[in-house]
Amino acid sequence: ERALGYLGRFGSTTAINTVELSLRALAGLAFVARAPASKFPDAMALVGWFLIASALILAFVPLRLHNGFASHWAAKISPLWVRIIGAATIVAAPLIAWVAI
């Protein structure tokens, strides 16, 4: 439930929005930079460019809309799905590292 509280705060303040979008863009840059040396360069680059593009697009979305969207989904997603997504992330992280190395 704490994770849903964090999700609901996305885009709620300029500071939180800036940190969220900066981390998203930084992750995208890392994917793009590492793509040529990865096992699947096209897929890595695509994910990276998607993250960068989404950060740039969200930078122009008014905070009230961004926060409204985040709050909507934080109220709609059950804690069970948060646990499932968390477990999938734990599985995906080593897979992404394997692809990148």
Secondary structure, 3 states (H helix, E strand, C coil): CHHHHHHHHCCCCHHHHHHHHHHHHHHHHHHHHHHHHCCCHHHHHHHHHHHHHHHHHHHCCCHHHHHHHHHHHHHHCCHHHHHHHHHHHHHHHHHHHHHHC
